[in-house]
Amino acid sequence: MHVIVGSLEALAKVSAFRHLRSLYVLLAPNIDLRDVDSVLQRLLTKLPGLEKLRLERCGGLQLTAIAELCPKLKHLRLGDCTGSTEEAPLDVDAFPNLEILEISMVHLKVCFSALFLAIRDTLRIARLCHDGMCIEFLHHCARQGKRLPFPCLEELTLETTLSLPALKLDPSDLHDVLKALPALRHLETDSYDLRLFVENYCVPPGRVSLSWLGCVHCAVHKPVDPQLEQMGDIIRAMMEQSSSGGDGACSVC
């Protein structure tokens, strides 16, 4: 079920559909994000069978509450959301069925670290859409990788262009990151340093395929803002060092 909500009253009425397995909620710009969490929790209380939950522009979210109210979740997507200042660390058995995580939100570090520990055994696909979350994930892998890897994580998206120093990592840390991801088959990122390391040090060679987040052709030849221009410089450097693969052009270039 997909709903665009113009008021908190409308959001509350979604609870009339008690047998939903999939719910996508997009809040209209006029709703104060800080007011959403209490209404959302009351809604989720009546939807214990949810397997897929997507929330856009929701504020004050508590992952602990979502985990408790939606134990059957397999796919969780939080876009442009903010976490609650009252958030507590997740239990180790939170989200026991979660396979897909897509998240872009301002978060509390203590909760995010606990989230990785809770879902590491079931997570297959992860998309982290914020520099801070990418840093936290990579640091978690570097610290915990040998002891507590992600045995099922096959597809990873890190939405960042940051260099290794900006990620606060040394090359030796990335070896531990790879050890934390034994099942990884595809990495999507615009970080030149991460791509170069995986391309050269992943064993066996070619085990992990790589892709860019944006259109390579547009980023190199048609930069329209400083961020894209920076990405273009990164990609040009990459293309100068490697002649393999196509030019990555999109269908509208």
N, C-alpha and C positions, 0 to 999 in steps of 0.2 A: 504494500500500500504506500503510495506517494502522496504527501500532503504539503501544501504551502500554507503556513499558518499566519494569519493576520492578527490574532489576539490570543492571549493565554486561555480565554474561555474556549476558543475553537480547538486549541491543543488538548484541553481536558476532555472534549467530546469524542476524541479518537478512541477513548476507552470503551466506547459502545461496541467496537469490533474486537471481541474478546478472544478470537481464535487466530489472530494474526501470527504468521511466522516471519514476515518481513515488514519492516517499517522504515520509511524514509521521511524525515521531518526537516523542512527548510523554513526558518523563521523569517518573516518579513522585517525590513529594516526598522520599522517603527516600534518593535518590541524591545524593551530594555533587557539586555542579556542577563543582567543580574537577577531577574525575577523568574527565570525559567526553571531552575533546579527543583524547587518544591513541587511544582505542577508536573514536571516530567517524572519525578519519583512516584507520585500518585498514579500517573498513567501506567508506568511500567509495572507497578504492583498488580495491575489487572491483566498484564500480558506476559505471563510466565513462560509461554511457549515460544517466544521470539527466538529465531535462529539467526536473523540478520537485522542489524540495527545501524541506520545511518542518520547522523545528526549534523546539521549545518547551522553555524552561527548560534550555538547554544552556550550560555555562560553559567559559571558556577557549578560545573559538572563534578560529580564525585564518582570516580571509577569504582570505588568500593560499593557504592549503592547500585550501580549498574551491574556489577558482578553478582551481587546478592540477589537482585530482582530478576535477572535474566541468566540463569545458570546454563541454559541450553544454547547460548550464543555461539555460532560458528564464525560469524563475520561481523566485525565491528569497524565502523568508519566514523571518525569524528573530524569534521572539516571546519576550520576557522572557529574553533571553540576555545573556551577558557576554563581552566580547572578551578575548583573551590579552594579557598584559603584554609578551609577546615578539613581538607582531605587527609586521610590517614593511610599508612602503608597497607597494601593489599595482603590478604592471607595467601599462603603458599598454594592453596587449593582453589584460588579464584579463577574464573573463566576456564573450567576444566575441559571444554570442548572447542575453544577458540582456535581456528585454523588460519584466519585472514585478519590482519590488523592494518588499517589505514588511518593515520592519525596526524592531524595538524592542529596543535593547540598549545596555549601557554600552560605549562604544567608545573607541578611541584616535583623536584628531583627525587625526593624520597618515595613518592608514589610510582614514578616512572621506572625506577630501578626495581622496585618490587613487582611491577607488572611484567618485566622481562623474566624474572625468576619464576613467576606463576605460570606463564604460558609457554615456556621454552620447549616443553615436551610435545606440544601439539601444533605449534605455529608452523605453517607451510609457506605463507606469503606475507611479507611485511612491506609497508610503504610509509616511510617517515618523511614528513613534508615540512621540516623546519631545521635550520642549522643546529639549534640547541639539542633537538632530539637525536639528530645524527651523531653529534658529539657524544651524547650520553650513551647511545647504543654501542658505538665503537669502543668507548672506554669500558663499558660493561663487558663486552666480548674480550677485550684485552686482559681484564682482571679475572674474569670467571671462566674464560674459554676452555682451559684445560680440564677444569673440574666439573663445570656445568655448561656443556655446549648446547646448541640448538640442533638436535639430531634430525629434525624433519624440515628445516627451513631451506626451501629450494629457490625462492624468488625474493630478491631484496631490492628495494628502491630507496636510495638515499638522495633526497632533493637538496643537494648542496654543491657549491662550486669551490668550497674551501680547500686550501692547500694543507699539506700535512702539518706544518707548524701552526696554522690557524685552527686545525682540529686538535691541537695539543697532544700530538702523537709523534713517536719516533718510528722509524722503519721497523725496528725490532718489535714494536707493539703490533704491527700489522700481521706479523707471523702468528701471533697469538690470536688475532682476530680470525684469521683463516682457520685455525684449529677449532675455533668455536662454531664454525659453519661447515661441518663435514659434508652436508648434503647440498650445499649451494650449487645451483646450476646456471643462474642468471643474475647479473648485477646491473642495475640501471642507475647511473649517476653522472653528474657533470663535473665531478672532482677529478681533475687530471691526475693528481697524485695517486688517488685510490685506483683509478683505472689502470695506470701504468704498473702499479705494484701487482695487482691481480693478474694482469696480462703476462707479467714476467716471472712471478713466483708461485702461482697456483699450480699444484701438482695433482694429477698429471696435466700437462699443458693442454689448453683448450677445454678443460672440464667446465669452466665457467664462461658463458657467453656474456658479452658486454653490449650495452646500448646507451645512447644519450637520452636525456629527458625531452629535449627540444629538437627542433629541426636543425641539423648540422649546417646545411646549405644556407639557411636564413641567418643563423647566428654568425657565420663567417662572412657572408657577403652583404647582408642587409640588416646590420645592427641598428635598432631604433632607440635604444636607451643605454645608459652606462652599463647596466647589468648584462644585457645581451652582448654589448661590445666586449666586455670582459670575457664572457663565455666564448665569443668568437676568437679572441686571442689564444685562449686555452686550447680550443679545438685546432686552430691553425698549427700550433706547436705540436699537437698530437699527430696531425696528418703529415707533418714534416718528418716525423720519426718512424712512421709506419705507413707502408703503401698497401696494406692488406685491406680488403673490404671495399664497399662502394662509398659514394660521397655522402650518403645519408640524407639526400634531398627529399623534401616533402612533395606531395602531389600538386601543390599550388604554387611552387617556386617558379 
